[in-house]
Amino acid sequence: MTEWEAGRAAVPIGRDEEIDLIRRCLDVRCGPQGLLLLGETGTGRSRLLRFAEEAASTHGARVLSARGWGGEDPAPFSSLHRLLLPVLDVPDLFPEDPWTVLPTAFDPGAGAGPQERRALGAVVLAVLTRLARTNPILLAVDDAQDCDDASLDVLLSVRRQLTNQAVTMLFTARGAAPPPGVPADLPVLRLGPLSPGAAARLLDAQPDAPRGRSRIDLLRQAEGNPLAIVELNRASSVGTGPASAPGALASRLDALPEDTRRALLYASAALREEELPVVMAALGTDDLTVWTPAEEAGLIGIADGRVAFGHPLTRAAAFHRHPAKLRQRAHRDLAAAAVRSPAYRAWHLAAASIGPDEAVACALERATAVHAVSVGDRFASAKALEQAARLSGTDEGRARRLAAAMAAASDLGNPEWVRDLYPEFSRVNRDPDLRCVAVCAMAGALSLLSFQQEAFGLLLDLWRHSPPRTANASLSLTALAAAIAHQSGLPEHRAELPRLLDHARQVVREMPETGDDHAEYSGAATPAGSVEPMDRGGFAGLTGPGVHAAMDAYVSVGIGEHGDDAARRAPVALPGPLDGPASLARLLADASVAYYSDESELCAEMHRQASTVPGASWAWGPRVWALPSHVDTLIAMGRWPEAQALIEEGRSDAAVHRLTRVDMDLEALEVTLRALRGDSLPDVPFTSPHWRSVNLGENRATRARMLHAGGLHALALGDAERAFHHFRALFGEDGSPIVPFLPPRSISELAAAAQRVGRKEEASRVLGAVRAGLGERPTTRMTLLMHHAAALVDEGANPEHHFRLALVNPAGDTWPLERAQARLHYAIWLRRRRRPLEARAQLTAVLEVAVRLDARALADAARGELRATGAADVSASVSGAAERMAELTAQQQQIARLAAGGLSNREIGERLFLSPRTVGSHLYNVYPKLGISSRHQLRDLLHATDVR
């Protein structure tokens, strides 16, 4: 259950913020500390307390720990006795009189009145004060709600009287509110559920973790509770039986009356969305007192007309502790009661079925799956369709429903689920239209799982032997092939796109009734009584105004040589009126065209609109294809907080759906962002444990992002030689980019690195190849970047002419960092030609952009060049440094001096019980107060201050 090791203390997954607070609590410089960790069963209270004990012990503290009895009527002072037991064998610690109070207080039958509590409290305070003179002290009390009242009262009283800053008290307690007697001034840290990404990482740390539908089902059932994740995973292993409830929950369930246990069975069998009257009708009673024992035991709550279980394992235990016959009866009774909800009725009938039942399968397909789509729940839709396929009475029906389930799972963004369904579909299918649906879903899944060669080969085989017969299907296959070709970067893939697009255009021309004005599929029944799944192919999202044109433009971008200007400048305009699922398909297609055409503002706006489409949050499958380009656009436009938020959200979803390649793309973009900001960087930029499992030879777009990030990372560390190596690897020996679009945008960074390491001639050859590949009408952005690069490495050109051309177009302000870098290099060129006044004007603009973007490395460079032009006296930065240091807090001063001494954020954090993120935050606040922006300046400033 650990993600990384800090000394000997293993850090629980997904509790970074909680760990930060605990580390601050253990910091002896912050004075006497106390903290109550509050949470439900299985949230990790005890695990966090053990972490605190291990961390404190690692740093030389004495740890005294105890745990509540958990039984009835614990003896007075019993918890305090266990807590102090390790020091009871130190007879010479105190004078004899007070020392004798401890053993007598712990004798059986000793009093526990106010007088005894005060006397014992005074001795405990003296004990802790004396012990803290030699080592910091941590008192750790687990399950405080089960401690005897006398012990808890004494400890809390001692805490209020403590003045020794080397003593820390940590308590844990179960429940939503602190135990009785806990004072209001004791800080409380409430442990909520894990985030989806953290929950997925915890599941991956378990043996035999499930995949596909079972994985998502488990994570939804666990609701972010760590213990539920562990237990449900154990139960999902072969032969281990249902998930077991913790002892406390199990005993409370066992103590319930029979009619309440039956009521809980029905409540656990019901869907979370079903209302209480439906459950009561299924039970055959209207007496609400049947729930009272479970409410009083804290197992459930009734609010807003629904029954809510207090713990996910309670729901599982309440259901599985009953025999299969009773569980089946509960589902049938719930189906009979759900007269107003055909979707819920069909779901319960399916849950009660034990063999093929075509009527139930039809009901699931026509009601439950459609309802799930209408509320935006792609998981519920795919699950219902898969269940309908299992209940189908014919191979034809099973194939149709499996194809629809694969399409829904693809929309959800879970490729392993799609891959699990495909073999069964292939076994029973005989319909070429349905095969197109399944193959597109399977190819998309393989691509997301990083297998581009297999994915493209599957599409090409389908097209050659059974080409799609409808416009929607043909365009969908072609657009998917283009997406795979963009990701793979393989010339043989791009070479096939013209034929695919020509065929799709021909099908569109021959079938005008399926064009953009065709009415959207509504799920109506066919004359045979069955439902045609998504235009017999799962392509309803391509039906709508302008969608075909958008898909055509998207494919066109990937056709031809790298810089075919007709394809690059495919017409893009903001969409007209949009509604329904077609809007997401059109917006994402046009956003991609805008990205490849360097229309960054348009690209960002279309992605913003796509995020507001109803149901878009569940349709992660379509959005994940454009996610890296969306983040890249935001970074280029200087919208870094938005980019960071999108990276975090995307990496969380990638963890849930086990998308290693997508996570690698986002990690590369995160490294890019950190390097541009000038954050503290490790020597190795990529630390994901899975990135070596992806074949970068058939995922060249991912390789390009990693190379670009590696180059920026090396520049941030001052290693221009390594930076040049990374940027140069974006291009082949002849200067051609390893993938279209991405490497050419790095041409000015390659030129800057080449200038620093004396490789200008080589970079100039690459620039020539890029210029030739882009044709006569490159985009505005590429025109500016090529002028910038030419000014740095083209020996036969006039540098000032190219610098001015790189800066003259006001459209360049769309990409503020690229413009600021061009200004910086122009200013350096001007200063070296003894034109300091002109250089200062450029540097002032650079500094303004760098400060606004929080690009600290760029700001450092600009300030250094400004000083070199004589705009500021270097010694002036030292003036008043002592006064500014005095304005910092004691902790900030300590962090600043450790950072100036060369320690990394992690090393500082280990010394001060802080996380690296917290240390970085402190330094970020310190720098402006001292009038600096980097560790180098901090070191110089403190050195100069010490000398003075």
Secondary structure, 3 states (H helix, E strand, C coil): CEEEEECCEEEECCCHHHHHHHHHHHCHHHCCEEEEEEECCCCCHHHHHHHHHHHHHHCCCEEEEEECCCCCCCCCCHHHHHHHHHHCCCHHHCCHHHHCHHHHHCCCCCCCCHHHHHHHHHHHHHHHHHHCCCCCEEEEEECHHHCCHHHHHHHHHHHHHCCCCCEEEEEEEECCCCCCCCCCCCCEEECCCCCHHHHHHHHHCCCCCCCHHHHHHHHHHHCCCHHHHHHHHHHHCCCCCCCCCCHHHHHHHHCCCHHHHHHHHHHHHCCCCCCHHHHHHHHCCCCHHHHHHHHHCCCEEEECCEEEECCHHHHHHHHHCCCHHHHHHHHHHHHHHCCCCHHHHHHHHHHHCCCCCHHHHHHHHHHHHHHHHHCCCHHHHHHHHHHHHHHCCCHHHHHHHHHHHHHHHHHHCCHHHHHHHHHHHHHHCCCHHHHHHHHHHHHHHHHHCCCHHHHHHHHHHHHHHCCCCCHHHHHHHHHHHHHHHHHHCCHHHHHHHHHHHHHHHHHHHHCHHHCCCCCCCCCCECCCCCECCHHHHHCHHHCCCCHHHHHHHHHHHCCCCCCCHHHHCCCCCCCCCCCCCHHHHHHHHHHHHHHHCCCHHHHHHHHHHHHCCCCCCCCHHHHHHHHHHHHHHHHHCCCHHHHHHHHHHHHHHHHHHCCHHHHHHHHHHHHHHHHHHCCCCCCCCCCCCCHHHCCHHHCHHHHHHHHHHHHHHHHHCCCHHHHHHHHHCCECCCCCECCCCCHHHHHHHHHHHHHHHCCHHHHHHHHHHHHHHHCCCCCHHHHHHHHHHHHHHCCCCCHHHHHHHHHHCHHHHHCHHHHHHHHHHHHHHHHHCCCHHHHHHHHHHHHHHHHHHCCHHHHHHHHHHHHHCCCCCHHHHCCCHHHHHHCCCHHHHHHHHHHHCCCCHHHHHHHHCCCHHHHHHHHHHHHHHHCCCCHHHHHHHHHHHHHC
